[in-house]
């Protein structure tokens, strides 16, 4: 089923932005009166009929609304330092959106080589992956943020920092305690890992240091492994 | 630590092929008498001294040999139909080698769009990923093989076929019963999934049909998820 994300709902009308419109109207030649299936990225599914095709948006009359059920019932937030090579980050984002996340925050760390990021590009990748894997929510992609600022502002129920500075870390799979509705945040460092000071700061703020198994993983692989672990052990 | 894979051991001498030589001699300017750390891809680690640099290979005298211990003690074989886009397959292979596999077989299925494959390219990717993640074994990359021929020839202790044709499949995480030394094989289909006939044939031959969770995953994501599940629940 072809799905579209609506960016705005107003008075029983849904709107597609220019990009979604491009696909519906230019590529698939949808016309006034045609019916589309829409998601609002917040868990709702709509059937709607095209009522107006304007220059930069499509207006659709909502015919029916149905709340959808997410395949997971907890809040999963990944904060991963962007990889030096942007492709690797983009791949990771696609994969974790397919597996299921609620938010992604790019972290600017002591050892980060990449200090800039195009969030709009990441949003597009997340949207495509959400559609492709038929997710009814769009993960929130946050702006790049300084590590210290971020860890001082987090309030997830379960906060973890995964690093490679010890072989004796408790595995994330054991440290994570699932309960319905729990919120969990995992931090993953850049290619050179977190600095010892960053780990110490996070731990002092209530983060639990965890490992992701015995294999040495690249940053983007660690992000995928963390997400997959939480999805496997979550509900 | 910089590691090299030796492709041949003879009479207490190890040899690097042209590609490894390129890196050691051309890029890192290693010379006669320099010491290198080698892996044979079968679980052994060597310290060796360059004794001769020939045109197409480097000969090294082995100074010490140490068997290494793999981080997992079972045999993990993934057989995944190559994705239409070769990048996706190559990326998957990198990730599963980082996480840990023993062998990979590309499958030619009813719905396969990609019917050809450069195994030598995959071998290079696997070698780079094994080095990068400091694995002492090199996974075996098999030639592309017809689905039916392959499933009729498999003899792993635990054989699974992961598909998307039912929502009620037992999850791989529950179906996999770890015991030290067990051999496990998971089949993953192409973009259009396995055909019902392929699933039926595999099941009739003793494969257990399993699911990989509630999210709809792309082929390459399914390969990563299967490998990660087995590594999490394996020893």
Interface residues (C-beta under 8 A of the other chain):
Chain A: X71 X72 X91 X95 X98 X99 X100 X132 X133 X134 X135 X173 X213 X214 X215 X216 X217 X218 X221 X224 X225 X228 X229 X231 X232
Chain B: X71 X72 X91 X95 X98 X99 X100 X132 X133 X134 X135 X173 X213 X214 X215 X216 X217 X218 X221 X224 X225 X228 X229 X231 X232
